[in-house]
Amino acid sequence: YLPLKKAIENKKLKITEMESGGTVNTLYAQNSSNDTVIILGGEIVKGGKQDRMIAQDVLIPPGNKKINLSVYCVEQHRWSSNDSRGNASNSAPASFSTSYNMSGTEVRKAALVNKNQSNVWQKVSETNTKNNTTNATGTYTAMDNNVGYKKDIDAYTAYFKKQFAMQSDVIGFIAVSGDKILGCDLFATNTLFTQQLDNLINSFATEAITSGKKPAVAYNK
């Protein structure tokens, strides 16, 4: 399986707005590779007329056919694409050229569990506010420009990737902050798990950074 980030970077997967001006909660996906592309619910794509978050886990088969992709908006105050000179444009279909990790667990839950666009915007706003991130369009991806947040995320990622690198049979984990279980992600194989590890760490670490506490659950091997 080809992960979303690699598929977009290698131009094997094309994600665009729908024709006729686009629609908030649906995009097109076209897989031009010979592999099946795996996308996890909560992953974010940047660009188009708004940054979007994938609404559910999905497999995109090869074949270059246009497939509808369910999404939620994570950028409330923009509905325009930019041309090559950076000027606003409302022409369609605009494309998404970048994959931006996976959203924090509260934002993921608003989409995957609550299935509510207003709740997604609320959680995006709360996450940005708690991390002292402000931007004109209210996009979740603006946190990438927050130096303090990036430093913390990089530290979490480096630490946990080192732990998992020493265990070749791991297929998932349960994330805990304080005495609260943030969530759990499991995969069929270690290869699939390893492909998505950066995404998963980013999601759970964002929640830990935003409103987490030191682990208070006993761990026994």
Order of alpha helices (4+ residues) and beta strands (2+ residues): beta-alpha-beta-beta-beta-beta-beta-beta-beta-beta-beta-beta-alpha-alpha-alpha-beta-beta-alpha-alpha
